[in-house]
Amino acid sequence: MKPHVIRLEGGALSPPSGQQPAPTARRPPIGRVASWVAVFALFAAATVTSLGAEPPAATNLTLATAVELALRDNPDLRSLRARWEAMKERPAQAGALPNPMFKYGGMDTVSGGSWPDTNEKRFMIEQEFPWVGKRGLRAGIAAKDAEVAQRELEAMTRDVVTMVKESYIDLYAVQQVTAITKDEEQVLQRMAKVAETLYVTGDRSQVDVIKAQSEITMQKQKLLELAGQQSALKSKLNTLLNRRADAPLGPVVAPPEPEFGGAGATLFAQAATNRPEVQAAQAQIDRYELERKLMAKESASDYRLGVEYRDFGDSADMVMVTVSVDLPVWQSKYRAGVREAAKMQESSRAARESAERQSAFDVQDASSKVLTACRTLELYRAELIPQAEARFGASEAAYRTGKVDFTDLLESERFLLSAKIMAVMTEGTVGMQSARLDRATGHEIKTGTPDATKAGEGGIEHGH
């Protein structure tokens, strides 16, 4: 069976060859067919464009932009921020008076009474008033709960910022190591050419050429591992910025040099006063102190004031003022509440002490690691790398003259590469430990939000 082929000729559909055209009345209008064809062509073009188009390349990403975007978009921070804003509405609710009560009553005889239009009608409004000081204490407790939520938000903010800095600095270090490894691959290519030249002249054996080629292959394997590390770090950074793990992320630029200031005593003092965990524990202490005072006042009677108007129909109307008080006869529960608040206050004091000790440890640990990393980095830059470069230069010259074998040359090249990589990793350690020191001391973090233009210039695309 021959396939049916439909041709478009002159804006109309042409039947397959060998077949009679259908009656003219059954043909769709030419204008309608042309419209269908045009719509189909546009749809196909749009589909091909959407499937084949590459996403725009992301520009370089700075550390400041990454931090700002994390502060704005991180879902954990948004959740805690909304919770804190909700908690700030509670003091007004806790300190408000209860709603007043309106009562209506009708009284008439059982037999012959006029219901619901009774002979006697009563209208009453009553307002409850807590004992003096209770409303203020309840509002104060709610305010302290809001402060605790604020400190939790600040602590999470510092954790997120620290994680962003660590991921960013680690990613930058891996990119630097990748660049160094690629440059070293060119050095190995040069060494391989020297070995081949000496092999051709008969001054060296083929083993040197094979060793050089094997080392180049090993460098390629290292580059694959580094590419995997970059992918994992980009995914982690994207997650912190509330973006898809595979979202495009441009190369990160060099982070700013960390600034160190203040002696050990100053850092410890800053941690003791600025750390959100310490402030949260102190807010809990204040909160339970207010609750203890409130439970002591709960034994005092609340009272109600009311006004009642009575309509007696044929006789004179009357107005009555009412006063009622609670009778807190079950004192044991209030005393138990006071004891509970005192124990919770004691628990909060212990929590504050633990937070202070943890802050001091974090400061000591981070500051000592920063100092060690800085000294190590200076040692790499000032002594070890120049020595490794001199050793490699001497080994290469000696190899050309036949004074050392290829193994010695290869060992000196590996030593130089290792020194350069260790210097880069140590520089990253300085940055990461500096970020942890900032977290330990509780340095203030600006929470400004970048606009869309600034975020786009910072190296990532919007949209998830």
Secondary structure, DSSP 4 states (H G I P E B T S, - for coil): -PPP--EEETTEEEPPTTSPPPPGGGSPPHHHHHHHHHHHHHHHHHHHHHHHPPPPPP--B-HHHHHHHHHHH-HHHHHHHHHHHHHTTHHHHHTSPPPPEEEEEEE--SSS--SSS-SEEEEEEEEEEPPTTHHHHHHHHHHHHHHHHHHHHHHHHHHHHHHHHHHHHHHHHHHHHHHHHHHHHHHHHHHHHHHHHHHHTTSS-HHHHHHHHHHHHHHHHHHHHHHHHHHHHHHHHHHHTTS-TTS-BPPBPPPPPP---S-HHHHHHHHHHH-HHHHHHHHHHHHHHHHHHHHHHTTSPPEEEEEEEEE-TTS--EEEEEEEE-----HHHHHHHHHHHHHHHHHHHHHHHHHHHHHHHHHHHHHHHHHHHHHHHHHIIIIIHHHHHHHHHHHHHHHHTTSS-HHHHHHHHHHHHHHHHHHHHHHHHHHHHHHHHHHHHT---------HHHHHHTTB-S--
